[in-house]
Amino acid sequence: MTAAGRILVVDDDAAIRTVVGEALRRKGYEVATVASLSDLRTALAKGLPDVLVTDVVLPDGDGLDLVPQILAEHPALPIIVLSARNTLSTAVRATEAGAFDYLPKPFDLDVLAQAVAGGLARARRGSEAATEDVDDSLPLIGRSPAMQGVYRVIARVVSNDLTVLVSGESGTGKELVARAIHDLGPRRGAPFVALNMAAIPRELIEAELFGHERGAFTGAASRVAGKFEQAAGGTLFLDEIGDMPMDAQTRLLRVLQSGEFTTVGGSRTIRADVRIVAATNKDLAAQVAGGGFREDLFYRLNVVPIALPALRERRQDIALLARHFLDRAAEDGLPHKRIDEGAIALLEAHGWPGNVRELENLMRRLAALSRDEWIGAQDIQAMLKVAAVDGMAAGTPGLKAAVLARLTEIEGERAGALDDGTLYDRIIAEVERPLIVAMLERHGGNQLRAARAMGINRNTLRKRLDDLAIDMPEGRRPGRDVDGE
């Protein structure tokens, strides 16, 4: 029987080599495995595989550094990069270096098999992978699974001009995504221009977008270029696009369709040479259904959707973000502060209605106002207005303070919220959800191991996943997950 394809796997972890090798062999592939860059070079000298799967961190160097060299000689070779360094930088480096795909560890074996199959299909079509250097100065921070999906989409769109629609709650960093797309793409040397629709009087939005001629309206004393002209050759970021009035939506749609516009009061046609990245904290699909947003414009903008997670959905990033914001505050001249684990526990338990922006503001206040070099739990409690509880048992103040903080938030939602008879079920569900998510992440998505660790059976866990609407990636089944560096 002829093998479906020859796969070369490079990873210094023997367990990963074994598991990945066996999984791909069961799919009908011929698999060879090596543990280092030097072994990889030796293997390539003996014969070219159909797909190369490589880790980044190897004993004798960085696997990504070798990708452009390999592709220079073998441009049609699909290369799939695996990495436990789950940052936007790694995802973009992998894509810009010419990798066919990037999978963060822990990864699902079925997802890897799909990537291998896609690589083989691409190789058979004879496509060539492009290589390009990348600026490693990146604005987004976080290694959570939620952010990995964001990084992968960004990495795949930076090199083209597809329109991107970024959605997410206020404070999640939508403009940072737009800037990353601009700064990493071919338009990086041209202007990045932002316009917040919610901050402009409705009657002036068209003039802000397209510019106006002298005398076009009362107060128009001279010709003024609009954002489309100011962003020529670069990126136009349209924030809070859901607040755009209907008449302006019609004009914007016309520009997106024709690539041309005229100024308010003008007649000369101007070419719109910009990339559009739009953002919203509203449900645009619901607005379309309700008649508040044009359906055709929605589809024009939603070519590449990027959904940014709320901070409460990526709590494992909070410590990284907090320390980053303290470092940045020090760079801005504020006293340099460090934060202890008790404080981190309280930050991770907080609800963060203001998302990353709220966390950044809190860190700057603490840098400015905290007397000590170290920021502790008591500083966080004071800033978040959480009353200290007398007689707290040692080792549990973070959890108790978190419950008190959540009660304060619920009480502020509406009158009588703490007395409506639903409080117990609500708090238990809110505590249970992050516990289950954390244990699944700890065990690489393996439900059987996570259930055993929590002392419940797998069927109970599955029921709670359904009851709490916790999404699990397809293919996540016990015994099918791989972890490692």
BELCOR-V593620 format. One record per pair of residues at least 6 apart in sequence whose ideal C-beta (glycine too) atoms are under 6 Angstrom apart, sorted by the first residue. I is the first residue (numbers start at 1). J is the second residue. D is the distance in whole Angstrom. If there is no record, write none. Layout:
i	j	d
I	J	D
I	J	D
This chain:
i	j	d
3	29	6
3	30	4
4	28	4
4	29	5
5	29	5
5	50	4
5	120	5
6	30	5
6	49	5
6	50	5
7	24	5
7	29	5
7	31	5
7	49	6
7	51	5
8	32	5
8	43	6
8	49	4
8	52	5
9	17	6
9	20	5
9	33	5
9	53	5
10	34	5
10	40	5
10	54	4
11	17	5
11	55	4
12	35	5
12	58	5
12	59	5
13	484	5
16	484	5
17	33	4
19	482	5
21	31	5
21	33	5
23	109	4
24	31	5
25	31	5
27	113	5
34	40	5
34	43	5
36	58	6
36	59	5
36	60	5
37	58	5
37	60	5
37	61	5
37	66	6
38	60	6
50	120	6
51	78	5
51	116	5
51	119	4
51	120	6
52	79	5
53	80	5
54	63	4
55	63	6
55	82	5
56	63	5
56	64	5
56	83	4
64	93	5
64	97	6
67	79	6
67	97	4
67	98	6
67	99	6
68	97	5
68	131	5
71	98	5
71	129	6
71	131	6
75	128	4
76	123	6
76	128	6
78	100	4
78	119	3
78	122	6
78	123	5
79	99	5
79	100	6
80	100	6
80	101	5
80	115	5
81	94	4
81	99	5
81	102	5
82	103	5
83	90	5
84	105	4
84	485	5
86	104	4
86	143	4
86	148	5
88	138	5
88	140	5
88	151	4
89	136	6
89	138	5
91	102	5
91	151	4
91	152	6
91	155	4
92	134	6
92	155	5
92	184	6
93	134	6
94	102	4
95	155	4
96	132	5
96	134	4
98	129	4
98	131	4
100	119	5
101	115	5
104	148	5
105	484	6
106	444	4
106	481	6
106	482	6
106	483	4
107	482	6
108	475	5
109	480	5
110	475	3
139	176	4
139	179	6
139	180	6
140	176	6
140	180	6
141	320	6
141	321	6
141	324	5
142	314	6
142	317	4
144	314	4
144	316	5
144	317	5
146	309	4
146	313	6
146	314	5
153	306	5
154	180	6
157	304	5
158	181	6
158	184	4
158	185	4
161	275	5
162	303	5
162	304	5
163	276	5
163	301	6
163	303	5
164	277	5
164	304	5
165	278	5
165	301	5
165	302	5
165	305	5
166	174	5
166	177	5
166	279	4
166	306	5
167	280	6
167	307	5
168	174	6
168	308	3
169	281	6
169	310	5
169	355	6
170	281	5
171	354	5
171	355	3
171	356	6
171	357	3
171	358	6
172	308	4
172	355	5
173	356	5
174	279	4
178	237	4
178	277	4
181	277	6
182	192	5
182	235	4
187	234	5
187	235	6
187	275	6
190	233	4
190	234	3
191	231	5
191	234	4
192	234	6
192	235	5
193	227	5
193	230	5
193	231	4
193	236	5
194	237	4
195	227	5
195	238	6
196	239	4
196	240	6
197	240	5
197	243	4
197	244	5
198	240	4
198	243	4
200	208	5
202	245	5
205	248	5
206	248	5
206	251	6
206	264	6
207	264	5
209	226	5
209	227	5
210	226	4
210	228	6
210	261	5
210	263	5
211	224	6
211	225	5
211	226	3
211	229	6
211	263	4
212	220	5
212	224	6
212	263	6
212	264	4
212	265	6
213	223	5
213	263	5
213	265	4
213	266	5
214	220	6
214	222	5
214	223	5
216	264	5
216	265	3
227	236	6
228	272	5
231	274	5
232	273	5
233	273	6
235	275	5
236	274	4
236	276	6
237	277	5
238	278	4
239	279	5
241	278	4
241	280	5
242	280	4
242	282	4
242	284	6
242	287	6
249	294	5
249	297	5
253	297	5
255	261	5
255	272	5
256	300	5
259	272	5
260	269	5
260	271	6
261	270	6
261	272	6
262	269	6
278	301	5
284	293	6
284	298	5
287	293	4
288	295	5
288	298	5
310	355	6
311	352	4
311	355	5
311	356	6
312	352	5
315	348	5
318	347	5
318	348	5
319	344	5
321	359	6
322	339	6
322	347	6
322	363	6
325	360	5
325	363	4
326	337	5
326	363	5
326	367	6
329	364	5
329	367	4
330	336	4
334	367	4
334	368	5
337	367	5
337	370	6
337	375	5
338	374	5
339	375	4
340	374	6
340	376	5
342	376	6
342	377	4
343	375	5
343	376	5
343	377	5
343	380	5
345	398	4
346	377	5
346	380	4
346	398	5
346	401	6
349	402	3
350	405	6
351	409	5
352	358	6
362	383	6
366	375	5
366	379	6
370	379	5
381	401	6
384	405	6
386	401	5
386	404	5
386	405	5
389	400	6
392	400	6
410	417	5
411	417	6
411	418	5
433	468	5
439	450	4
439	453	6
439	454	6
440	450	5
443	449	4
443	450	5
444	481	4
444	483	4
445	476	4
445	481	5
446	478	5
446	481	5
447	458	6
447	461	6
447	478	6
448	458	5
448	478	4
451	458	5
451	461	4
